[in-house]
Amino acid sequence: MLYGKKKVILILIIILFFLCGWVGNISVFAETSNQINTSEPPKLTNEKSIEKVINEMTLEEKAKMVVGRGFPGMFGNPKAEIAGAVGVTHGIERLGIPPLFFADGPAGLRISPFREGDPHTYYATAFPIETSLASTWNKNLVTKVGKAIGNEVKEYGLDILLAPALNLHRNPLGGRNFEYFSEDPLLTGKMAVSYINGVQSNDVGATIKHFVANNQETNRTDIDTIVSQRALRELYLKGFEIAIKEANPWAVMSAYNKVNSAHASENKELLTTVLRDDWDFKGFVMTDWFAGTDPIAQMIAGNDLIMPGDSITLTEFMNALKNSTIDEKILDRDHITEIMNAVKNGTLDESILDRNISKILNILVKTPSFKGYQHSDNPNLQKNAEISRRAGSEGMVLLKNIHKTLPLDENAKIGLFGNTQIETIRGGTGSGYVNAPYTISIADGLKNRGFTVNNDLLQSYKSYITTLRHQEEYKIKPSVLGSEFGLEIPTIPEKPLKAKEINKTVKETDVGVVVIGRISGEFEDRKNEKGDFLLTDREQDMITNVTNEYHASGKKVIVILNIGGPIEVASWRDKPDAILLAWQPGQEAGFAVADVISGLVNPSGKLPTTFPMAYNDVPSAKNFPGTPEENPEKVVYEEDIFMGYRYFTTFDIEPAYEFGYGLSYTTFHFPKVKVKKSKDEVKVSVTVENSGDIPGKEVVQVYISAPDNKLEKPAIELKAFGKTKQLKPKEKDTLKFQLGLKDLASFDEERSAWVVEKGAYQIKVGASSENIYETVIFEVEEDMVVEKVNDILKPKMEINKLSK
Ligand code: BGC
């Protein structure tokens, strides 16, 4: 990695550090300075002791409390106590303050499975990606997943999980969309609440990230997101607001990007006015890793902790990795000294530092590290794998199923096509990657369930993949950030299929199954190109030729999508008889797919994000990833409040599969929908009946259509949802919902308030955003101001907003 003169200089610096005793003596506790009081100092014992302890701290200790300890194990930082924990804070032993340990991420705990000289392994369970969790629309199930992840956090000795991630799917090409729940803020917020409740039931913390409007990867550390206050309040902030008010997450991670021209981590309006004043957030805020440029501005804004707190900037770090060199300059940056100097020269008031430390300590006293919890390093991985499998199958969305193609008869002989049947994708890459012990492939999952998978075809795929993986260009390597961040798996072109091979397989099998796979990850957005949003020519040919041949023999074909975000489907979806969207369902992938294919699990997932007919139908297509095109500096959210299905339903654009859509092996109807409106609430009660002949669950979706008045409104907005229990044929379940005035309100920038405008409101109850069973209308006689908030977050430029 290091070359020539630079290497020599770096080695000299490190030797110097050793000679000075800096590195050799580093303990998990901060060293003390000569300003320390010699009498026995007060110890941190609980919330009440925080003030005294802060008063006792030296300036250096204070600065250390708000700056992380860098990437443990890298670049001269101390050896990692928990290999792969991406964040560690400073402890102060003399004051009874232990260091805290943080680790990613949304689909499971990301730590390293191996430690030097230690035969024990530290694998974590890979759960389905957040988009798949949101597709379950099942709050209890997501709580179970959160609980299982939190259990691994605790038993591996960590304090705070860097998840869930709450950014919205503004554009289907967002590289990290798989880490996020949905395009809708209510579904996002409620799923986050369930997830956080689960994690925090273990007495470890959850972190909601990335606050806010971090909806793309291109130039993510500097992109200036220009967005109206209304779109922020109604969409991008909303999920965070719900999560904070309903689940009290211990931490918030501020985003890399700028929001209306100030870096999110340096934005006082966001981190103090909105988070603390408007929403009463009680936890602490940390930066995203290396985010922002000005640690003093971060402190003042209310960003309590700077992470990872190393002495290098992200750009320097990334360049170093890309160029395989490290400039000695990277060792120059020292946030601790910068903060101490700022206090000394008066640019940072010490009371701000005290305030920030107090926010951190208020959470620290709840952590396992503070309480001296003896972790087992032995979480119940088997039990957690079962939860992962259940969530994986319940998150799958049945997009098409003509002539009852699915479920398959258990004796079915399957011709399995597509590389991804073997290299099945459990999740995405980057910080959302999980070091799981295994991934069950779709081929193995189907075989395990008892299906006969045509062996000649399987072997020919296996040998094709093995041969290509031996070629330099397709070799699997650790990610540039190290194997903890996932593997770099060059995409192998789809295996070419000869007509003879297809014909033979069709003769020997009852049904064809074609698997299409896609993976994306941190640092890069996806592209509207073949091999990414679009199918490759080989994939198109595979679907066409396989379906033609099977259909010619009177047999059927199923397509399984093992993907992390929408792809183009309109050009090929008429060909197969069934399409199952499996998402990236975690380490149990193949088992979970087989559970649904075999009918052991009746699919009940619904889309949390729109599948457009074409990429250009997406309202943000012309403003993603920003301008100038080659190296975008800013991105203007011109679609404003008309994002996702709010756009498709308002402007009558037909999607390929709409938000909330998903089929079942049975049928449901809603025999009774009751809506009762009183002065300040609306009560909705919906009875669902299983009208088919297979047990199953249904999701009830409650939308509101508010009248256009001074403010334009989207055609519909999701306001509540629920899922029935498993209903036997003819069985009924009644779900009840309560909407308050704020649920009916829109954000009026002129009045800086949430207002319910007068006019006719429609409650629409359905099983998707376009499959509405019942509409009930009621009148609001006069305008009502529901909640006044601070008038902030204004864009510094005029936005050419989309309007009806
Ligand atoms: C990501 C965060 C993550 C952090 C630590 C950053 O690059 O944006 O989501 O928690 O790294 O791994």
Boltz pocket constraint, residues with backbone or C-beta under 6 A from the ligand:
constraints:
  - pocket:
      binder: B
      contacts: [[A, 86], [A, 104], [A, 162], [A, 209], [A, 288], [A, 289], [A, 431], [A, 522]]
      max_distance: 6.0
